[in-house]
Amino acid sequence: MKILVTGGAGFIGSNFIRLILEKYGDYEVVNLDKLTYAGNLDNLRDVEKDERYRFVQGDICDPQVVDKVMNGVDAVVNFAAESHVDRSIGGPADFIHTDVYGTYVLLEAARQHGVGRYLQISTDEVYGSIRDGSFSETDILDPSSPYSASKAGGDMQVMAYHTTFGLPTLITRSSNNFGPYQHVEKLIPLFITNAMEERELPLYGDGTNVRDWIYVTDNCEGIDAVLHEGEVGRIYNIGGGNERDNITITRMILEILGKPESLIKRVSDRLGHDFRYSIDCSRARALGWSPAHDFESALRETVQWYVDNRWWWEKQKGEEFQEYYKQQYEGKSE
């Protein structure tokens, strides 16, 4: 099988590529990535010389580039997206362009090339916040941020292409991922690396917002199960079953690193901050998938990975990131 992975130089995409190459000896992977600030070829150093792997730098919003890489592909897995909620609040346009229009370009090319399976990687954030219970795949979408709205728009395009054109599509919606190779703008790697540098940890509001956390390789295994075993036209939630509030996560990181809680800096809450995400994953579990990692052990492994790989993340905290960080957090104490 030949798989086109878009956004494969990003966090989840790179972990997925590594999984596929390790798991299936006869599979080929083409990685199409624009290499924005969040795309990093260092994520795939260990597979870049594999004869079954090929990297192409390009934008999913470019129909000519997409048409070329789609030729001869059996399946498409679309990870490519603008994905950071905070950045979407400051500049929604890039999110709409990539997450909606880029998805359309991929779908149209997949239709023209007769691709056997198209899998869209989405997020539990499209459902919005829920105080009690968990969202199922059939619940109404109620996104709160420009990011989650753009992902919901992409999902709608995928569903429409299945209904109208019969394109064999699938969608996965995962909970919050964590693990190796996650960009330092996200909560867990930001707090790990800041604590290592004895810098403040900017915690939104009172820290009681709840997320369900899944170790990235567990999500990748779930995506693999859906790609191979999922019923076309269906959506599959993939969650870790590890609901924690942000203050608990913060304290766990500090405890693992042996750092004081005085590093916690409470900052003004994010605009439109959803209180709790929770998803019912029984449909994915029916495929034989289940998460293999318990949260506490996986978090310790993740912290250790960042401790052992300063070379990887220190370069991310350059001038552009420092400017973003200053605008996002400084001068916003509670």
C-alpha positions as CSV (number, residue, x, y, z in Angstrom):
1,M,0.0,0.0,0.0
2,K,1.1,3.5,-0.8
3,I,0.0,6.2,1.7
4,L,0.1,9.9,1.2
5,V,0.5,11.5,4.6
6,T,-0.1,15.3,4.6
7,G,1.4,17.3,7.5
8,G,3.7,14.4,8.2
9,A,6.5,16.6,9.6
10,G,4.3,17.7,12.4
11,F,3.8,16.2,15.8
12,I,1.1,13.5,15.3
13,G,1.9,13.0,11.6
14,S,5.5,12.2,12.2
15,N,4.7,9.7,14.9
16,F,2.1,8.1,12.6
17,I,4.7,7.8,9.7
18,R,7.1,6.1,12.1
19,L,4.4,3.7,13.2
20,I,3.4,2.8,9.7
21,L,7.0,2.2,8.5
22,E,7.7,0.0,11.6
23,K,4.5,-1.9,11.4
24,Y,4.1,-2.6,7.7
25,G,7.3,-3.7,5.9
26,D,5.8,-3.5,2.4
27,Y,4.1,0.0,2.8
28,E,5.3,3.1,1.1
29,V,4.8,6.6,2.6
30,V,4.9,9.9,0.8
31,N,5.0,12.9,3.2
32,L,3.7,16.2,1.9
33,D,4.4,19.1,4.3
34,K,4.7,22.8,3.8
35,L,7.1,23.1,6.7
36,T,5.5,26.0,8.5
37,Y,6.9,26.8,12.0
38,A,5.2,23.6,13.3
39,G,6.7,21.3,10.6
40,N,10.1,19.9,11.5
41,L,12.1,17.4,9.5
42,D,14.1,16.7,12.7
43,N,11.0,14.7,13.7
44,L,11.8,12.1,11.1
45,R,15.6,11.9,11.1
46,D,15.5,8.2,11.9
47,V,13.4,7.3,8.8
48,E,14.6,9.9,6.2
49,K,16.9,7.3,4.5
50,D,14.3,4.6,4.4
51,E,13.7,3.6,0.8
52,R,10.0,3.3,1.5
53,Y,9.7,6.9,2.6
54,R,9.7,10.1,0.5
55,F,9.4,13.7,1.6
56,V,7.9,16.4,-0.6
57,Q,7.7,20.0,0.5
58,G,4.5,21.6,-0.6
59,D,1.2,23.1,0.4
60,I,-2.1,21.2,0.5
61,C,-3.7,24.4,-0.8
62,D,-1.7,24.1,-4.1
63,P,-3.8,21.9,-6.5
64,Q,-0.9,21.3,-8.8
65,V,1.4,20.0,-6.1
66,V,-1.4,17.9,-4.6
67,D,-2.3,16.4,-8.0
68,K,1.3,15.3,-8.5
69,V,1.8,13.6,-5.1
70,M,-1.7,12.0,-5.3
71,N,-0.8,10.0,-8.4
72,G,-0.6,6.2,-7.6
73,V,-1.7,6.6,-4.0
74,D,-3.9,4.0,-2.4
75,A,-4.8,6.0,0.7
76,V,-4.6,9.6,2.1
77,V,-4.3,10.5,5.7
78,N,-4.6,14.3,6.2
79,F,-2.9,15.6,9.3
80,A,-2.1,19.0,7.6
81,A,-3.7,21.8,9.6
82,E,-3.2,25.0,11.5
83,S,-3.9,23.6,14.9
84,H,-3.1,26.0,17.8
85,V,-6.2,27.6,19.3
86,D,-4.3,30.7,20.7
87,R,-2.9,31.5,17.2
88,S,-6.4,31.1,15.6
89,I,-7.8,33.8,17.9
90,G,-5.1,36.2,16.8
91,G,-5.3,35.3,13.1
92,P,-8.2,33.1,11.9
93,A,-7.5,33.5,8.1
94,D,-4.7,31.0,7.9
95,F,-6.8,28.4,9.7
96,I,-9.8,28.8,7.4
97,H,-7.5,28.7,4.3
98,T,-5.6,25.6,5.3
99,D,-8.2,23.6,7.3
100,V,-11.1,24.2,5.0
101,Y,-9.8,25.1,1.5
102,G,-6.8,22.8,1.8
103,T,-9.1,19.9,2.8
104,Y,-11.2,20.7,-0.3
105,V,-8.1,20.5,-2.6
106,L,-7.1,17.2,-1.1
107,L,-10.7,15.8,-1.5
108,E,-11.0,16.9,-5.1
109,A,-7.6,15.3,-6.0
110,A,-8.5,12.1,-4.2
111,R,-11.8,12.0,-6.1
112,Q,-10.0,12.6,-9.5
113,H,-7.4,9.9,-8.8
114,G,-9.8,7.3,-7.4
115,V,-8.1,7.0,-4.1
116,G,-9.3,4.0,-2.1
117,R,-9.4,5.6,1.3
118,Y,-9.3,9.2,2.5
119,L,-8.9,9.7,6.3
120,Q,-9.3,13.1,7.8
121,I,-7.6,13.8,11.1
122,S,-9.9,16.0,13.2
123,T,-10.3,17.0,16.9
124,D,-12.8,16.6,19.8
125,E,-12.9,20.4,19.9
126,V,-15.4,20.5,17.1
127,Y,-18.1,19.3,19.5
128,G,-17.5,22.2,21.9
129,S,-17.6,22.0,25.7
130,I,-19.6,19.6,27.8
131,R,-20.2,19.8,31.5
132,D,-21.4,16.2,32.0
133,G,-21.2,13.0,30.0
134,S,-19.3,12.5,26.7
135,F,-19.9,13.4,23.1
136,S,-20.6,10.7,20.5
137,E,-19.9,10.9,16.8
138,T,-23.5,11.7,16.0
139,D,-23.7,14.8,18.3
140,I,-24.1,18.3,16.8
141,L,-21.0,20.2,16.3
142,D,-20.6,23.4,18.3
143,P,-17.1,24.8,17.9
144,S,-16.0,27.7,20.1
145,S,-12.7,28.9,18.5
146,P,-11.7,29.8,14.9
147,Y,-9.5,26.7,15.0
148,S,-12.2,24.3,16.0
149,A,-14.6,26.0,13.6
150,S,-12.1,25.5,10.7
151,K,-11.7,21.9,11.6
152,A,-15.5,21.4,11.7
153,G,-15.6,23.0,8.2
154,G,-13.1,20.5,6.9
155,D,-15.1,17.7,8.4
156,M,-18.2,18.9,6.7
157,Q,-16.4,18.9,3.4
158,V,-15.2,15.3,3.9
159,M,-18.8,14.2,4.8
160,A,-20.2,16.0,1.7
161,Y,-17.7,14.3,-0.6
162,H,-18.7,10.9,0.7
163,T,-22.4,11.6,0.3
164,T,-22.3,13.4,-3.0
165,F,-19.4,11.7,-4.8
166,G,-19.2,8.4,-3.0
167,L,-15.6,9.1,-2.0
168,P,-14.6,6.5,0.6
169,T,-13.9,8.8,3.5
170,L,-13.3,8.4,7.2
171,I,-12.8,10.9,10.1
172,T,-11.0,10.5,13.4
173,R,-11.6,13.0,16.2
174,S,-9.0,12.7,18.9
175,S,-8.6,14.2,22.4
176,N,-5.6,16.2,23.5
177,N,-2.4,14.5,22.3
178,F,1.0,14.6,24.2
179,G,4.3,12.9,23.7
180,P,7.6,13.2,21.9
181,Y,8.1,15.8,19.1
182,Q,5.2,18.1,20.2
183,H,5.9,21.8,19.5
184,V,6.7,23.8,22.5
185,E,3.8,26.2,22.0
186,K,1.4,23.5,23.4
187,L,0.7,23.2,27.1
188,I,2.6,20.1,28.2
189,P,5.9,20.7,26.3
190,L,5.7,24.5,27.0
191,F,5.4,23.8,30.8
192,I,8.1,21.1,30.7
193,T,10.6,23.2,28.9
194,N,9.8,26.4,30.8
195,A,10.2,24.5,34.1
196,M,13.6,23.1,32.9
197,E,14.7,26.7,32.2
198,E,13.4,27.9,35.6
199,R,10.8,30.1,33.7
200,E,7.3,30.8,34.7
201,L,4.5,28.5,33.6
202,P,1.6,30.7,32.2
203,L,-1.6,28.9,33.4
204,Y,-4.9,30.2,32.0
205,G,-7.5,31.4,34.6
206,D,-8.0,29.2,37.6
207,G,-6.6,26.1,35.9
208,T,-9.8,24.0,36.3
209,N,-10.4,23.5,32.5
210,V,-10.5,19.7,31.8
211,R,-9.1,17.9,28.9
212,D,-8.9,14.2,28.0
213,W,-5.3,13.3,27.3
214,I,-4.0,10.6,25.0
215,Y,-0.4,9.5,24.4
216,V,0.4,10.2,20.8
217,T,1.3,6.6,19.8
218,D,-2.1,5.4,21.2
219,N,-3.8,7.9,18.9
220,C,-1.7,6.7,16.0
221,E,-2.6,3.1,16.6
222,G,-6.3,4.2,16.7
223,I,-5.8,6.1,13.4
224,D,-4.2,3.0,11.9
225,A,-7.1,0.8,13.0
226,V,-9.6,3.2,11.5
227,L,-7.7,3.4,8.2
228,H,-7.6,-0.4,7.8
229,E,-10.8,-1.5,9.6
230,G,-13.1,1.5,9.8
231,E,-16.4,1.7,7.9
232,V,-16.3,4.3,5.1
233,G,-18.5,7.3,5.7
234,R,-18.1,7.0,9.5
235,I,-16.5,9.1,12.2
236,Y,-14.5,7.6,15.0
237,N,-13.6,9.3,18.3
238,I,-10.2,8.4,19.7
239,G,-9.6,9.4,23.4
240,G,-7.3,8.3,26.1
241,G,-9.8,8.2,29.0
242,N,-7.5,10.4,31.0
243,E,-9.4,13.5,32.0
244,R,-7.3,16.0,34.0
245,D,-7.7,19.7,34.7
246,N,-4.8,21.9,33.7
247,I,-3.7,22.7,37.3
248,T,-3.2,19.0,38.0
249,I,-1.2,18.6,34.8
250,T,1.0,21.5,35.8
251,R,1.7,20.3,39.3
252,M,2.5,16.8,38.0
253,I,5.1,18.2,35.6
254,L,6.7,20.3,38.3
255,E,6.8,17.3,40.7
256,I,8.4,15.1,38.0
257,L,11.1,17.7,37.4
258,G,11.5,18.6,41.1
259,K,10.6,22.2,40.5
260,P,8.6,24.5,42.9
261,E,5.0,25.5,42.3
262,S,6.1,29.1,42.7
263,L,6.9,28.9,38.9
264,I,3.1,28.8,38.2
265,K,2.0,32.2,36.9
266,R,-1.8,32.6,36.5
267,V,-2.6,34.7,33.4
268,S,-5.9,36.0,32.0
269,D,-8.1,33.3,30.6
270,R,-8.2,32.5,26.9
271,L,-11.1,34.0,25.0
272,G,-13.9,31.5,24.5
273,H,-12.1,28.9,26.6
274,D,-14.0,25.6,26.6
275,F,-14.4,24.2,30.1
276,R,-14.3,20.4,29.4
277,Y,-13.9,18.0,26.5
278,S,-15.0,14.4,26.7
279,I,-15.7,11.9,24.0
280,D,-17.2,8.4,23.8
281,C,-14.7,6.1,22.1
282,S,-16.8,2.9,22.0
283,R,-17.0,2.9,18.2
284,A,-13.2,2.9,17.8
285,R,-12.9,0.3,20.6
286,A,-15.2,-2.0,18.6
287,L,-12.5,-2.1,15.9
288,G,-10.2,-3.8,18.5
289,W,-8.3,-0.6,19.5
290,S,-7.7,0.6,23.0
291,P,-5.1,2.9,24.5
292,A,-2.0,1.1,25.8
293,H,-0.5,3.8,28.0
294,D,-1.5,4.9,31.4
295,F,-1.4,8.7,31.8
296,E,1.1,9.0,34.7
297,S,3.7,6.7,33.1
298,A,3.3,8.3,29.7
299,L,3.7,11.8,31.1
300,R,6.9,10.7,32.9
301,E,8.2,9.3,29.6
302,T,7.3,12.5,27.8
303,V,9.1,14.7,30.4
304,Q,12.2,12.5,30.1
305,W,12.1,12.8,26.3
306,Y,12.3,16.6,26.6
307,V,15.0,16.4,29.2
308,D,17.0,14.1,26.9
309,N,16.4,16.1,23.7
310,R,17.2,19.7,24.4
311,W,18.8,19.9,21.0
312,W,15.4,19.4,19.5
313,W,13.3,21.9,21.4
314,E,15.8,24.7,22.2
315,K,15.9,25.8,18.5
316,Q,12.1,26.2,18.6
317,K,12.3,28.9,21.2
318,G,13.9,31.3,18.9
319,E,13.1,34.9,18.1
320,E,9.8,34.3,16.4
321,F,8.6,32.1,19.3
322,Q,9.7,34.6,21.9
323,E,7.8,37.4,20.2
324,Y,4.7,35.2,20.1
325,Y,5.2,34.3,23.7
326,K,5.5,37.9,24.8
327,Q,2.3,38.9,23.0
328,Q,0.4,35.9,24.4
329,Y,1.4,35.8,28.0
330,E,3.4,38.7,29.3
331,G,1.6,41.5,31.1
332,K,-1.5,39.3,31.5
333,S,-1.3,38.2,35.1
334,E,-4.5,37.5,36.9
